[in-house]
Amino acid sequence: MNARGIILIVVALVLAGLAAFFARSYLVGTPDVVAEAAKGPKVLIAARDLPIGKIIADKDFEWLDWPVETVHPGYVLANQKKMSDYFGYVVRSSMVIGEPITVAKLVQQGDRGFMAAILKPGMRAITIPITRITGVGGFLFPGDRVDVLLSRTKTDDNGIVRQVTETVFRNIRVLGTGLRSSDAKGTPPRLAKTATIEVTPTLAEKFRVLQRLGGITLALRSIARDQDPETGEMILDKNEEISEVKSMSWDAEVSSLVEPLEIGKQRIKITINRGRQREVLEFKRDKR
């Protein structure tokens, strides 16, 4: 091989080496370029799977850096909104974890379609009147769960008028209240006069009867069910079933000044007719 051929081979090898070097440098540097391109605005995303009817609360959303070139106009951006602005909204269309939040998939209390979105399939929404006393002093909010108490007077078998309060329904979900905030500065919000609750079709009928029997009071349930004996942490109550397990308390169980209940005793009436005169006598007797 002559000298010219050797020189050409050497030059070709050098050029091939330079090409490989530059190619490697380009490939190694590519991730930095991609990472730089991925930086963009913070987009609000679902932090967990959100089913239809879920009332938005803390820890349901989170912020995530999003590639600027793929930001959709409907996404919620950190420089435009606060996460807390959407607390209390209801999921209109289900979302999966990591999915960007769009306003079209949420509905605000008071907007058209809010109640239909929040209701679970097969359930009904009814509204009952409440006061400061019967409505937990204004501390009822959408998503809370309550027990329903009925207070009434009842005449026992001995003719004595008694006071009794009975827990008739448990674990009822509150869908909304009639709370309205005033626009004037320094004016406190007015307390709600009504509460809208979620019940089964049968319970909707029973509630109408219930309102005619006596006074209704709502008792707010804790969000925690029990305490873990090892960690001491509160365990969330995941039971969403409505219960009709009943319990009651009589006036004699509350105050020692009230005559005790006479269980198993009743009065018997005897009518005596003497010509045109009629006399009714009452006697107390034990049941055998």
Secondary structure, DSSP 8 states (H G I E B T S, - for coil): --HHHHHHHHHHHHHHHHHHHHHHHHHHHHHHHHHHHH---EEEEESS-B-TT-B--TTSEEEEE--GGG--TTB-BTTT--GGGGTT-EESS-B-TT-B-BGGGEE-TTSTTHHHHHS-TT-EEEEEE--TTTTGGG---TT-EEEEEEEEEEE-TTS-EEEEEEEEEEEEEEEEE--B--SSTT---B--SEEEEEE-HHHHHHHHHHHHHSEEEEEE--SEEEE-TTT--EEE------B---EEEEHHHH-TTS----TTEEEEEEEEEETTEEEEEEEEEE--
